[in-house]
Amino acid sequence: MKRPNLVFVFPDQLRQQSVGFMNGDPVLTPNLDRFSEECLVLNNAVSNFPICSPYRGMLMTGKYPYSTGVIANCNSNRNVYGVYLKKDERCLSDVLAENGYETGYIGKWHLDPVEPSQAPHTEGFREDGILWDSYTLPERRHGFGFWHAYGACDNHFDPHYWENGAALSERMRPGVWSVEHETDVAVGYIANKDGAYRDEGKPFMLMLSYNPPHPPFEQVPERYLAMYEGMEAEDLLVRSNVTDRTSEAFARLYGGSQQGKAYADMHVKRYFAAITGVDEHFQRILDAIDAKGLKEDTIVVFTSDHGDMMGSHNLSGKPHWYAESFKVPFAIRYPGKIQPGRADFILNVPDLLPTLLGLMGLETAVPDDVEGENKAAFFRGERAEGTTGLYVNPFTNMRGLKTEQYTFLVHKDYAEKETVLLFDDVADPYQIKDVAGEHPDVVRELRMQLDRELAKTNDIWNR
């Protein structure tokens, strides 16, 4: 049996509403919009703990954060707590390598222990005295045969990478916007001229992790910013849950009282501009697949690790439970195998490992300790009912459950007293009104269901 290739592209902090094909923000993504017409697009793909490292831990292992130990972002302050991907985890890349795949990883990794001894050769310590960037030792690369990556560094205009056997002291700095450079490398991997990257006789899996549109937002090429010339924050933040549009509110969200609305205008504009840049370069990947004659044999996924509130509910950033942070774009193309269209079933991050292996004919290779569900049948058109998504946030001691109709949240205070929230996402897609008091039966059922779902993981919340 000939197995399909997999190209998995996931920019950082790109919310579901900020791609044109989701009909939300007035963002320019013409290439993604065309791509989506060939895809199954999921309306309810969620980032169960919407920050960088926990998402990546779930993606790679198929397990929830308390099972991997990646319960926060990896940095030098958290090594002592084991907040990093362990060497003995069996990841998606391990499984594929074991089953005859060539495997490649490009871009941001952000899953390793961050060792202070590496500081002279990485990004170095930030102003807060914390080290975020790291060099990934070859034995920690989980089966990836081709490696062109870094730990966590936000210098979009001056990125650095370690490729394959490069030592810690041998990082490269291409001097090109990171999205453009990483796409150059990805196109080279796909084209594989003279067999420079992989064995042509084997299927391949390539993961590409762009850092933009993650902050700093000002690091975006001017040609993309020019596409939004003349637009202000009010023109771009069209969601009705952006309720405070005063200069003072924008100042709180986007950088200080001296900057206020003027800075907000540029902040929002640059976020959208970076997404437009991602869109342009994603098309280059599709073109490379076509040029190589691999379209029919390649699963292509475009998604993100989490979103950004971008002023909705008068909040910015992540890891909030609101849809702007919690939901991510998800479009998958597999010609002749997955019918294009839209679907409402919920896809959790840990579902990705078993589902992708299922779509690739490797369902029997799914590790026994995986906590996600194989939803490949739903991708092939089987009717899906009653799917749910978990929300996990140890920072605020909150857990939640997403159904196709509701978002349900429970917060525990220091005395374990619970406060609940309930939003009807069908009747109230902007999540304006808490209706928990109006639907006590729904609250009761979802509270019990939340316990059942948490019991399937190693979450300590109910212990």
C-alpha positions, 0 to 999 in steps of 0.5 A: 500500500502506498502511503500518503505524504503529510505536510502540516503547517501551523503558524503561531497565534493565528486565531480562527477568525483571522483567515478569510475563509472563516468569514470573520475579520477583514483579513487578506488571505486569498491563497488560503481562501482558494485552498479552503475550497479544496479542503474539509474545513472544521468549524470547531477545531480547538486548542485545549490549552491555548499557549505554545508549548502545551499545544505542541506537547499535545500535537506531538504525543496525542496526550493532554498536558498533565500526561506529558508534563508540558503544563506551561511554556518551556523556559529556564525557570520551569526545567526543575518542574519537568515542563518539557517534552520527555525523551521517552515519549513516542511522538507522531514523528517517531511513529512515522519514522518507524513505519518507513517515513522520511520526516522533517521539522522546520521552524519553532520547536519550543518543547525542550528543557532550556539550559542556561549553559546554552545562553551564549549561543541562543537568543540569550536571556531576556529582560525578565532574566528568563531564557526561552530559546534552546538548542535541541540535541539530536537525541531529543528530536523524536525521529525527525531526520531533517531538522532546521529549527530553533527553540523559542526566539521572537526575532522575526527579522533576524531568525536563527536555526540549527540544521541537522548535525550543526553543533550548538555553536554553529547556528545559522542566521539567514537575515530574512523574515522568518516566514520567507526563509522557512518557506524557502527551506520547506520548498527545497525539502519538497522539491528534493533536488538531487535527493539532497533532503530525503529518500525519494523512494519513501513517503515523507512528513514535513512539519512547518511551524512559523512564528508570525503572527506571534508578537512582536507585531512590528516585525512584518515586511512593509509590503504586507503592511501596505495592503492595509494602508488607511485602515484603523483598529476600528476598521479591522476589529469588527467583532461585536464583542470588542465593546470598548473602543476608547483610546484608554482601552486600546492603551491598556491592551496594546502598550501603554498610555502614551501610545493609546489608539495610534499604537493600537491601529498599527498593532492590529494592522501588523497582526493582520499583515503578518497573516497576509504574509503567511498566506503568500508563502503558504501558496509557495508550499502548495506550488512546490507540491504541484510542481513535484506532482505530489498533490494527489498523494499528499495530505496538507493541513493548515492550522495554528497552535492557538489564537489571540483575543485582539481586543475581543472582550477587551482582552489581548493575547492568550490563553483565554477560553473565549473563541478568539483564543480557544478556536483555531483554523483547520483546513485539510486537503486530501484529494479523492479521500476527504470530501471538501466542505464544512464540518461541526464536529470538535477536534481536540489537539490530542486527536490529531496524532491518532486521526492523522495516523488513521488517515495514513493507514497506520491506525494500528501504530497509534501508541497505547497511551494516546488520550486523543480519539481517532476521528478519521472516520469523521473526516471521511464523512461518517456522521459525528454526534456528541463530540466534545472539547476540553479546555485546560488552564492551570494558571487560572484553575479553570476547566471547561467543556466545548460542545457543538452548541455550548461552551461551559466553564468551571472556576475553582477558588482557593477553597474549591468553591466553584463558579460556572459559566455557560455560553450558547455558541449557536445563538450567541457566537460572540459569547456575550451573555452567560446563560448558566442561570437559565439552563440549570439542567444543561449545567448539571449535565455538562458538569458531570460530563466534564468530570468524565472527560477529565478522568480520561486524562491525568489532570489533577484538577479533581483530585 
